[in-house]
Amino acid sequence: MVYPRVTPNDKKNLRIDAKRIRAGAAKMYALDAAERASEHGTTLLSSFEKHAIIGAYWPLGDELDPRFLLHSLERAGYRLALPVVVAPDKPLIFRLWGQGDPLETGEHGTQHPCSSAPEVIPNVLIVPLLAYDADCYRLGWGGGFYDRTLAANSEIKAFGFAYGAQIVDHVPRESHDWPLQGVITEDGVILPKRKAN
């Protein structure tokens, strides 16, 4: 696939708008959206086998909160994992985590499991984002952690978790950007219009 030339300002400018839109959605209906998105996510992910490990994130700021979804998935018998930032320009690692397990503060204010928690490779990832488009490409913070993680583990199925309002006409994409299998929102699951890889 040939990607159009993307300038540094293309993503930078979109991030500014996307942060504002997400903050507005969070202010208006964060709790209701998290509960409704959790219901859609639980239905979607119930198609995965019960021994599957589902990696997710601990919410920061105005990110759509996946903790309702994590609670539902754990009750349904899935094992959960949270990411750990190892170093800049490296893929994330994931450690097993369950409700009530302690968390440590990591890079960029993230919360992750203790170093004694077993390291695993999730079968499914639930990822945060600033914006997404109809092809299910995501715009993140620009660190590239999730793209590197998916490049290193291409068998992982990744789904965004976002407010419906975070959709944009087009996310600028480069050859290293990985599309998602879908995006879970409070309005339902958005599946890509493009053919999946």
C-alpha positions in Angstrom: 0.0 0.0 0.0 1.3 3.5 -0.9 0.7 6.1 1.8 0.4 9.8 1.0 3.1 12.0 2.4 2.4 12.9 6.0 4.0 16.0 7.5 4.7 16.3 11.2 2.1 19.0 11.4 -0.7 16.8 10.0 -0.8 14.6 13.1 0.2 17.5 15.5 -2.8 19.6 14.3 -5.2 16.7 14.5 -4.0 15.9 18.0 -4.9 19.4 19.2 -8.4 19.1 17.9 -8.8 15.5 19.0 -7.8 16.4 22.6 -10.4 19.1 22.7 -13.2 16.9 21.4 -12.4 14.0 23.7 -12.3 16.4 26.7 -15.7 17.7 25.8 -17.2 14.2 25.4 -15.7 13.2 28.8 -17.1 16.3 30.5 -20.6 15.7 29.1 -21.1 11.9 29.6 -18.0 10.0 30.7 -19.7 7.6 33.1 -22.7 6.7 30.9 -20.4 6.3 27.9 -18.0 4.0 29.8 -20.9 1.8 30.9 -22.5 1.6 27.5 -19.2 0.9 25.7 -18.5 -1.8 28.3 -21.7 -3.6 27.3 -20.7 -3.5 23.6 -17.2 -4.5 24.4 -18.3 -7.5 26.5 -20.6 -8.7 23.7 -17.8 -8.3 21.1 -15.1 -10.0 23.1 -17.3 -12.9 24.2 -16.4 -14.5 20.9 -12.9 -15.1 22.1 -12.1 -18.3 24.0 -12.3 -18.1 27.8 -8.6 -18.8 28.2 -7.7 -15.6 26.2 -5.7 -12.9 27.8 -7.1 -9.4 27.2 -4.7 -6.5 27.6 -6.2 -3.1 28.3 -5.1 0.2 29.8 -5.6 2.0 33.1 -7.3 5.3 32.1 -5.4 8.6 32.1 -7.2 12.0 32.2 -10.2 12.1 29.9 -9.7 8.7 28.2 -12.8 6.6 28.0 -12.6 4.5 31.2 -12.3 0.7 30.4 -12.6 -0.4 34.0 -16.3 -1.4 33.7 -15.3 -3.6 30.7 -12.3 -5.1 32.6 -14.6 -6.0 35.5 -17.1 -7.7 33.2 -14.4 -9.6 31.3 -12.8 -10.9 34.5 -16.2 -12.0 35.8 -16.7 -13.8 32.5 -13.5 -15.8 33.1 -11.0 -13.9 31.0 -7.5 -13.1 32.3 -6.5 -9.5 32.2 -3.2 -7.7 31.6 -2.0 -4.1 31.7 0.8 -2.5 29.8 4.2 -1.4 31.1 6.4 1.1 29.3 9.9 -0.3 29.2 11.8 2.4 27.4 11.3 4.9 24.6 11.1 3.4 21.1 10.4 -0.1 22.6 7.3 -2.2 22.4 5.1 -2.3 25.6 5.2 -5.4 27.7 2.1 -6.7 29.5 1.8 -8.1 33.0 -1.2 -10.1 34.4 -3.5 -8.1 36.6 -6.8 -8.8 38.4 -9.3 -6.7 40.3 -7.7 -5.6 43.6 -4.1 -6.3 42.5 -1.7 -3.4 43.4 -0.6 -1.0 40.8 2.6 1.0 40.5 3.1 4.4 38.9 5.1 4.3 35.7 6.2 6.6 32.9 3.9 9.5 31.9 1.7 8.9 35.0 0.5 5.5 33.9 -0.5 2.8 36.3 0.8 -0.8 35.8 1.1 -4.1 37.6 4.0 -4.8 40.0 7.2 -6.2 38.5 6.4 -9.5 40.3 3.3 -10.0 38.1 3.9 -12.5 35.3 4.7 -11.1 31.8 2.3 -12.3 29.1 1.5 -11.6 25.5 -2.2 -10.8 25.2 -4.5 -12.3 22.6 -6.5 -9.1 22.4 -5.7 -5.5 23.1 -8.1 -2.7 24.1 -6.2 0.5 23.3 -6.8 4.2 24.1 -6.8 6.8 21.3 -7.3 10.5 20.6 -9.1 10.0 17.2 -10.0 7.2 14.8 -11.5 7.0 11.3 -13.8 4.8 9.4 -10.9 2.5 8.4 -10.1 2.1 12.1 -6.8 3.8 12.0 -6.0 5.4 15.3 -4.3 8.6 16.4 -2.4 8.2 19.6 -0.2 10.5 21.6 2.7 10.0 19.2 5.0 7.7 21.2 4.4 4.8 18.9 4.2 2.3 21.8 1.1 0.4 20.5 2.3 0.4 16.9 5.6 -1.1 17.9 3.8 -3.7 20.2 1.5 -4.8 17.3 4.5 -4.9 14.9 6.3 -7.2 17.3 3.2 -9.4 17.9 1.1 -9.2 14.7 -1.2 -12.0 15.9 -2.7 -9.8 18.6 -6.2 -8.5 17.7 -6.5 -4.8 18.7 -9.6 -2.8 19.3 -9.9 0.9 20.2 -12.0 2.1 23.1 -13.3 5.6 22.5 -16.1 8.0 22.6 -18.2 8.0 19.4 -17.4 11.7 19.0 -13.7 10.9 18.5 -14.3 9.8 14.9 -12.7 12.0 12.2 -12.8 11.9 8.4 -9.2 10.7 8.1 -6.4 9.9 10.4 -3.0 10.6 8.6 -1.2 7.4 8.3 2.3 6.2 7.7 3.8 2.8 6.9 4.4 2.1 10.6 0.8 2.8 11.7 -1.2 -0.3 12.5 -5.0 -0.4 11.9 -7.3 -1.7 14.5 -9.8 -4.6 14.1 -12.5 -2.2 15.3 -13.4 0.5 17.7 -15.7 0.0 20.7 -17.8 3.1 21.5 -20.8 3.9 23.6 -22.9 3.7 20.4 -21.7 0.2 19.3 -18.7 -1.4 17.6 -17.2 0.4 14.6 -15.7 -2.1 12.1 -13.3 -1.0 9.4 -14.6 -0.1 6.0 -11.3 -1.4 4.5 -10.6 -5.1 4.2 -8.8 -6.4 7.3 -5.2 -7.5 6.8 
